[in-house]
Amino acid sequence: MTTVLRLDGVDRSFGDRQVLKNVSFDVAAGRMTGFVGGNGAGKTTTMRIILGVLAADAGQVTWQGQPLSREVRRRFGYMPEERGLYPKMSVREQVTYLGRLHGLSAEAARRGTDALLERVGLAERGDDLLETLSLGNQQRAQIAAALVHEPEVLVLDEPFSGLDPLAVDTVVAVLRERATAGAPVLFSSHQLDVVERLCDDLVIITDGAIRAAGSREQLRSAYTMPRFELVVESDAGWLRDQPGVTLVDLDGARAVFDLAPGADEQPVLRAALERGPVRAFRPVSPSLAEIFREVNQ
């Protein structure tokens, strides 16, 4: 795994309010990095510093070990949370225009625009004015605008906002293709189910400070108690009295439970077998939402 984008000790204040505090994390080539946090946590400010829209008060952002320059940032693809396209231009016209601004020839910009509009499901709406599109289709157009110049890295602020489930699937597939081709992708989202499905790595920010960062597997092992599912033939309520067991969910013969640190699951399995047949006994991976809640406790 090769780190190409790195934030190291980034601080930022607005007046007397510090909104970023020693923010440090990596974004690796070919991987999808989900950037999650509550409203006002510092996600958008961090992304604006990466793109050079804002300056850091302290710390630095580097690309392949070197400070970011304006030329390098031209090779980035950025999608802001606020829609920034021109409402009275057609979709095709402005995506092509933005491709030209990034240095593409007229032919390359037209070709890239047509391919992207097809890919995000807007080919039939390409000649429509942006203001006539639904909010979800405007979001698709904004994604096409961020991708038209084939950027080396993607920084996307809430790219799934306003999208229906089918549109989310389309955008997820497009972003995954870019990552598979080697581009590092950093994206923020409030939709934790989408982040869970899409991200390889995860960064959690709260009140301007990084609370957790790493791969999904690392965070699942580091921030949660061991969790298991047990399915027996009769009621599993007896688990309430098992030492070290905390019931998470109980539905008759099916139970999900946590084990206290240092506790062993084998005594629980033996106790279940003593009471009758065991239909299932397996570890359960915690969801991103559960990890997020635990990190923010």
C-alpha positions, 0 to 999 in steps of 0.5 A: 500500500503506497501513501501518496497524499498525507496530512501531518499535524494540520491545524486551522482556526477561524478567529478564536475557534480552532476547527482542526487540531493536529489532523494527520492521516494518509490516503493510499493509492488505489484505495477508497478512504472514507472520511466520516464525522458529525456536522461541524466535525471539520471534514469540509475544512480539511478537504478545502485545505487539501485543495488549497482553497484554505491555508493551514495555520500549522502542519502540511499536506504532501503529495508523494512526499513533496509539498502540494503545488498549484500544478499538482492540485490541477491534477486533482478532482474535487467535488464540493458539498455545495453544488458549484455548476452553472444552472443555466448551462447545459450539462454537456456544455459545462462538463466539457468546459471544465475539462478544457479548463483542466487542459484537455483539448476540445476533442478530448473534453467532448469525448470524456464528457460523453463517456462520463455522462453515459457512465453516470446515467445522464447521456439522455439529459446532456443537452438539458439545462442543469436547473431543469434536472432533479437534485439527484441528477445535478449531483451526477453532473457534479460528479462527472465534472470532477472526473472529466479530466481523469484526475490522479486523485479524487477528493469528494465532499458528500458525493452521495447526497441526494442520490437514490439507491440506484444512483448511489450504486452507479456512482459507487461503481464509477469511483471503484473503477477509478480506485482500481485503476490506481487513483487514491479516493478520499470521500466524506459521507453521512451515509455510513452504510454506503461508506461501509460498502465502499471504503477500504480505509476509514478516518473518523474526525470529531470536534476537529481531531482525528479519533481513529484511522486505519483499514476497516479490518484494523478498526473492527478489531481495535474498537469493538468487543468480540461479538458472536451470534448463537442460534439454538433450538430453544430459547437463548435467554439463559445467556443473560446469566453467562459470565462475561456475556452482554446480550446485544439482541435476543429473538427467541432461539437467536442471540447476538452477544458481546464478550468482555475483554479477556473472556473466552467464547468456548465456555459459552459454546459448551453451555449451549451444547449442554442444553441441546443442538447448536444451529449456528455459532459465529463471530459477527463483524461490527458495523461502521455505525457501531464503530463510529458510536464507540469511538465517539463515546 
